[in-house]
Amino acid sequence: MIDLNCKAAVDITMIVLKYMNRNARMLETCFAAAFKRLPGFNVYAVSKVFLYSFSRSLGCKLFPRHIKVTAVCPNWVKPEFIQFAKILKTIKPSDIFHSP
């Protein structure tokens, strides 16, 4: 979790930063978990706190270069595929695939 949400995000940001020009904009996808206590998801939530803090600090550092950093913090998202996956769990392969 930490490698993905912290280390990978920082590594990718540093790679992309080399190619950003004046007046560019960077979006860092954080999450509302950065502002909540989430028992059972504590490492996940802390990784989002890190990313949020990193984004804010990066914005200050890049201010002289006129590069704006926005930390996007959406709330929980329930994609439609989760509901579809639950339906598929109840279907047996023989219900879908018929032998000729």
C-alpha positions as CSV (number, residue, x, y, z in Angstrom):
1,M,0.0,0.0,0.0
2,I,2.8,2.4,0.9
3,D,4.8,1.5,-2.2
4,L,1.8,2.1,-4.4
5,N,0.2,5.2,-2.8
6,C,3.3,7.0,-1.6
7,K,6.5,5.8,-3.3
8,A,5.1,5.3,-6.8
9,A,3.2,8.6,-6.7
10,V,6.3,10.5,-5.7
11,D,8.4,8.6,-8.3
12,I,6.0,9.4,-11.1
13,T,5.6,13.0,-10.0
14,M,9.4,13.5,-10.0
15,I,9.7,12.0,-13.5
16,V,6.9,14.1,-15.0
17,L,8.1,17.2,-13.2
18,K,11.2,17.3,-15.4
19,Y,9.0,17.9,-18.5
20,M,6.7,20.5,-17.0
21,N,6.9,24.1,-18.3
22,R,5.9,27.4,-16.7
23,N,2.1,27.7,-16.1
24,A,1.6,23.9,-16.1
25,R,-0.8,22.3,-13.8
26,M,-0.3,19.0,-11.9
27,L,-3.2,17.0,-10.4
28,E,-2.5,14.7,-7.6
29,T,-5.3,12.2,-6.8
30,C,-5.5,12.0,-3.0
31,F,-8.7,11.0,-1.3
32,A,-11.1,12.1,1.4
33,A,-9.6,9.4,3.5
34,A,-6.8,11.9,4.2
35,F,-9.2,13.7,6.5
36,K,-11.0,10.8,8.2
37,R,-10.1,8.1,10.7
38,L,-10.7,4.7,9.1
39,P,-10.4,1.8,11.4
40,G,-9.3,-1.2,9.5
41,F,-8.0,1.0,6.7
42,N,-5.4,2.9,8.7
43,V,-2.4,2.2,6.3
44,Y,-4.5,3.3,3.4
45,A,-5.7,6.4,5.1
46,V,-2.2,7.4,6.2
47,S,-0.9,6.9,2.7
48,K,-3.5,9.4,1.5
49,V,-2.5,11.8,4.3
50,F,1.1,11.5,3.0
51,L,0.0,12.2,-0.6
52,Y,-2.1,15.2,0.4
53,S,0.7,16.7,2.4
54,F,3.2,15.9,-0.4
55,S,0.9,17.7,-2.9
56,R,0.6,20.8,-0.7
57,S,4.4,21.0,-0.1
58,L,5.1,20.4,-3.8
59,G,2.8,23.3,-4.6
60,C,4.8,25.6,-2.4
61,K,8.1,24.4,-3.9
62,L,6.8,24.8,-7.5
63,F,5.3,28.2,-6.9
64,P,8.4,30.1,-8.2
65,R,8.2,28.0,-11.4
66,H,4.6,29.0,-11.8
67,I,3.5,25.3,-11.7
68,K,0.3,24.8,-9.8
69,V,-0.4,21.6,-7.9
70,T,-4.0,20.6,-7.1
71,A,-4.7,17.8,-4.6
72,V,-8.0,16.2,-5.8
73,C,-9.7,14.6,-2.8
74,P,-12.9,12.7,-3.9
75,N,-15.1,10.9,-1.4
76,W,-15.9,7.2,-1.6
77,V,-16.8,6.1,-5.1
78,K,-19.0,3.1,-5.7
79,P,-18.4,2.1,-9.3
80,E,-21.1,0.2,-11.2
81,F,-18.8,-2.7,-11.8
82,I,-18.9,-3.6,-8.1
83,Q,-22.6,-4.3,-8.3
84,F,-22.1,-6.2,-11.6
85,A,-19.4,-8.3,-10.0
86,K,-21.7,-9.2,-7.1
87,I,-24.3,-10.4,-9.6
88,L,-21.7,-12.4,-11.6
89,K,-20.7,-14.1,-8.4
90,T,-24.1,-15.7,-8.1
91,I,-24.0,-17.0,-11.7
92,K,-22.4,-20.3,-12.5
93,P,-20.2,-20.6,-15.6
94,S,-22.6,-23.3,-16.9
95,D,-25.4,-20.6,-16.9
96,I,-23.4,-18.5,-19.4
97,F,-21.4,-20.9,-21.4
98,H,-23.2,-23.8,-23.1
99,S,-21.4,-26.7,-24.8
100,P,-22.5,-27.3,-28.4
